[in-house]
Amino acid sequence: MVKLTKENFEEEVLNSEGIVLVDFWSESCDLCLEIMPGVEKLAEKYSDNVKFTKLNIKGNRRLAMGQKVMGLPSILIYVDGEKKVHLSGEDLEVEAIEAELKKVL
């Protein structure tokens, strides 16, 4: 998984062709840490077709807010630099992430 920062977000996500999944997370978000292994398994499964990235919002809050990420965990899926899917909330599950991924593939 590509680690994103405010320095490389535009290049890795907005200027990227194809499908990019961004996992917005924080060390203080228990659910983020809980679903992370599942997201990493998806990254292995779909690595041929999807670029998987993650952004720790610590130090990147403005960037997260600019992408309308107001709660954690949040998974955003971009296609050719355009945001197509925004999943978030306390009931977010890896199965829902995979279902949305399949829709854009």
Beta strands, then each sheet from edge to edge (+ up, - down):
strand 1: 2-3
strand 2: 19-25
strand 3: 50-56
strand 4: 74-79
strand 5: 82-88
sheet 1: 1+ 3+ 2+ 4- 5+
end
